[in-house]
Amino acid sequence: MGISPVLWQFLVKWLHNSALFPAEASTVAPLMDALYFFLLGMTLTGLFLVGVLVFGFSIRYRKEKNPVATQIEGSTLLEATWTIIPLAIFLLTFVWGAVLYFRIYDPPPNAMNIYIVGKQWMWKAEHPGGQHEINALHVPAGRPVQLTMISVDVFHSFSIPDFRVKREVIPGRYTTVWFNATTPGTYHIFCTQYCGTQHSGMIGEVTVLTPDDYQKWLAQSTSGMSLAQNGERLFASMGCNACHSGNAAARGPNLAGVYGTKLTLTDGSQVQVNDAYLRDAILNPSQHVTAGFAPIMPTYQGQISEDGLIDLVEYLKNLQSNYRVQQTLMTSESNQAAPTTPSGGTTETVKP
């Protein structure tokens, strides 16, 4: 492009400092900006070259100096040059963009997961430890954070410009994106998909804290029960433990340790057990019948809120043993078997 690396870095830094572009506050932001400025540079270079050629030809071949059209023979070398060079640039841009795309949408295995629920017109963040936020999100600096997002009404789009993060939030389906914030501070959240009359007010803030300050915030903001604990209570109250007890004679498959594995279904296909699969299996069980089991599970469509589904998914993700499931089931059966006195009396359990 004819621009020295030092001058190029100066221009990029000037653009950021002049408030024409958002700050680079995540690890992926400089990579995104490098591709963006490369495309911008190629565009300006092409514009300059075409402008110079048009201006030069209009002067050289103006009517006064060239009243009769001149036949110009083709040049194979020239045609090959202006074909091969742009093709090489396009291929470079494609590979560069593809590598960056997979890096952005493929979170690291150690990424901390936070759930985002979008609705007209607010963002709700749910942390695994039980912290809940409205139009706000607290994250630690220097740690990968994955956002698992879903909408309860219409299409939204979750965007943090300073992190170069933007992802569609879709009803009935989880979408994910991740980032690693580098600089403590406060950054804007926007909805970039028109979602109704108050779309412009669907905003929020991300607060990036140092690791120590983030731990303090977690301790001060807990609701007392984690998402997994809420999911365990919901799992028992809905009677799921009756069929998914882990016993050999259970009518439903064993769910302990199933997250992250591959299941074989009755049609012979295999599926990866992830957040999206667990959610869909709860709402549409007839489409996800595990091999060796009958399709007897009822659908819970419309019976569980999106928050409840998140609690159940988080509980099943962390379920490594059926001990508590069986204990809860035994307690429930014991309470049901206990005789009760007539109305107005007390309930007593008959001991053997």
N, C-alpha and C positions, 0 to 999 in steps of 0.2 A: 504493500500500500504506500510505500515511500515515507512512512512515519517511523521515527526511531522509537525503540521501546521506552526510553525515558520520557519522550514527549507524549507517547500513548498513555503511560501511567499518569502523567500530569493531567492530561485531558480527562481521564476517567475519574481521578480524585477531584478535579474541579467540578465535574458534573454532579458528583455526590454532595460535595460541600455547598454547591449553589442551590440545593433543595430541588433541583430538577428531577432527581431520582431519589427513591427511598434509601435509607441507610442499609449497609450490609451487616445484618445482625445475626446471621446464621452461617453455618459452614458451607451450605450450598449456594448462598447468595453470590459470592465472587464467581463461582462457576457459571451460574445463570447469566450474570452480567457480562462475563467474557464472551459467551456465545451471542448475547444480544448486541454488544458493541461490535463484534465481528460482522454480524449481519448488517448493522448500521453502517460500518465502514465500507463493506462491499457495495451497499446501495449507493452511498455517496460517491464512491469511486466510479461506479458505472454511470451515475448521473453526470459526473464531471467529464468522463471520457466521451459520452454521447453528446453532451453539450458542446465540448470543444470541437468534435468532428462536424456537428451540424453547423456551428458558427464558421469553421474553416471552409467547409464546402460551399456554404452560401456566399462567402467572399470570393473564393477562387473561381467558382463556376457561375458568378452572377452574369446577367444577360449582356452587360456592356463588354465583358471580356470573353465571353463564350456564347455568341449569339446562336450558334448551331450546336445541337447536341453532339457530344463526342462519345463514340462507341468505346467502352472500356471492357477489355477481355477479362474473364474470371481468373482468379489465382487459387490454385489448389492448396498451396501452403497457407495463404491467408484464410481461406475457408476452414481448413483443418484447425488452424490456430484458434479462431474465434468459436469453434465448436468444442475442442478438447479442453481448453482452459476453463470455460464456464462449467462444463460437465464435471471436471475435477473439483471445482469449487462447490458445486451442488452435492456431489458425493461426500466430500469432506464435511459439509454442513449436516448432511443426513446422518452420517455415522456419529458425529459429535453430538447432535441432538438426541439420537437414540440412546447412546451411552448415558447421557445426562438424564434422560427420561427414566430409564430403568434404575438409575441411582436414586432418583427422587422418590419413586413409588415402590422401592424395595427396602423396607425398613431393616435396620440391623437386628439380629436376634435378641440383643440385650436392651432393646428400646422399651421405655416405660410407656404403658398404654393408658390413655385417657379417653373417655367416651364423650362425644359431642352430640347433642340432640338439638336440631334446628326446628323452630316453629315460628309461625307468624306472631310477633316479630321479635324474636330474641334467640340468643344462644345459651344453652345450658351445658355446663361441663360437669362430668361426674368422674371423680377420682376413685381408684380401687379402694383406697382407705376409708371412703365414705364422705369425703369432702365434696360439697356441691356448690357451684357458682353459677350466677346469672350474668351474662354479658361480660364475663371476666374469666381469665385463665391464668393460673400461677404455675410456672414451670421452673426447674433448676437450670442454671447455665452449665454448659459443658457436658450435657447428658442427652442422648437421643430420646426423643419423645414421639410416640406414634399416636395419632388421633384416629379413633374409630368413630365414624360419623354416620348419622341417619336423620331423616326428616320425618315428622309426624303429620305433615300436611302437604305442602307443595315443594317444588324444586327450590333449593337454595344453593349458594356457593360460598364456601368458607375461604376467606383470603386474609393473609397477613403479609402485606407488601414488603415490610422490612425483612422478612424471612424468605421471600420469594416463594411463598406457599399459597396455592390456590387449588381447591378441590370441590367438585360438585357434591352436594348433599341431597340424596335421593330418597323419596319415600319408599319404604319396604325393602331397602337394600343397604348393607353396610358399604361404605367407601372408606379408604384409609389414605393417610399421607403422614409424613414424618419430617422432623426438623431437629437440628441441634443448635440451640441458641448460644451465641458466643459472648454477648455483651449484656450485663444486667441493665435493666431499664424498663420502660413502659412503651408498648407498641400497639398500633391500632389493629382491630379486627373489623373486616367489612363483609357484607353479603354482596357479591358481585353478580347475582342473578336476580332480575326483577321478580319479586315474589308477592306483590300486592301494594296497596296504597301507602303503607308505612315502611316500604322497603328501605328508604334512605335512613330510617331510624334503627335499622337492624345492625347495630355496631357494638363494639366492645373493646376491651383492652387486654393485652397479654402482659403480665408482669413477670419479668425474668429476674430470678433471685440467685444469689450465691448458694452453693449447696447447703451451707450451715443455716442461712436464713430460710431456705426452703423447708428444711426439717423443722424449724421453729414454726413456720406457717402451717405445716401439716398437723403438728401437735395442737395448735390453737384452733384449727378449723374443723376438726373431726366432728362428725355427728354422733359418734359413739359406736356405730356399727359399720363395718365395711360392706361393700357391695356383695361380696361373697357370703357374708353372714345374713344379709337381707335375702339373698337368693336361697340360702339353706332353709330359712323359715318359710319362704314361698313354696319351695320344693316339697316341704312336708305338709303345709296347709292345703295344697292342691292334690295331695295323695299320690304324688309321683313316686314316693319311696315304696309304695305297695307293689309296683311292677318292676321298679329298677332298684331292687334291694341288693343285687349282686349274688343272691343265692342261686344254686344250680337249678332250682325249680321255678325261678322267677319268670314272669310272663314277658318281661322286657329285657333288653340287653344290659349288660353291666356297663355303667357309665364311668366308673373309676379309672382314671388314667387314659381315657379314650381320646382326650384332646391332643391334637397333633399327630394322630395315627391315621391309618387308612382303613375304612370300613368296606366290607363287601355287602352289597345290597342283594335283595331277592332276585333281581334281574341279572345278577352277575357282574354288574359294574362296581367300580371302586371309587370312593369319594374321600377327599381329605377333610378331616374333622377340624374345622376352624370356627371362628366366631360366626361367620355367615351361615355355615352349615347348621350349627346348633340352633340358631334363631329360626331358620327355615324348618328344621325338623320339629320344633315345638309348634309352629303355626300350621305346617302342612305335613303331618306325620305320614300320611298315606303315600307320599312321594319318596319317602326315605325309610323304607322298611328294611331293617337289618336282616341278613340271611339267617335262616333258622328260627325266625320269630313270625308270629301271625300279625296281620295289620289291624290290631285292636285298639291302638292308641287314638283317642279322640282329638280333634283339632281344638286348639285354644285361641283360634282367631277371634279377635274382639273381646276376649276374656282377660287378657293381660295387657297392661299398658306397656309402652316402649321402655319406660324406666324399669318395669318389672322384668321384661325380657333381658335387659342389660344385667340385672341382678342375677337372673338364672344362668345366663351365659357365663358370667364371671364366676359363679359358684361351680359350674360344671368344669370350667377351665382348671380350677384349683382342686378338683375332687380327685384325690389320689388313693383313698381308701373308703370302703363301704361301712366302716365301723360305726360312724355317727349316723349314717343312713339307717342301719339296722337297729341302733339304739333308739332312734326317734320313732321308728316303726313299732318297736316293741312297746314303747311308752304310750303311743297312740292306741294300740290295740288293747293295752291294759286299761286305759281310761274308758274306752268304749265298752269293755266287758264289765266294768264296775257297776253294781246295782245302785240305784238312786232311790231316795225316799220320796214320798209324794211331794207335790208342790208346796213350797214354804219350808221344807225340811232341809237337812244338810246332806251332802253327797259323801258316802263312805265307800272305801275300797275293802272288799272282803279278803282278808289274808288267809292263806292256806294253813 
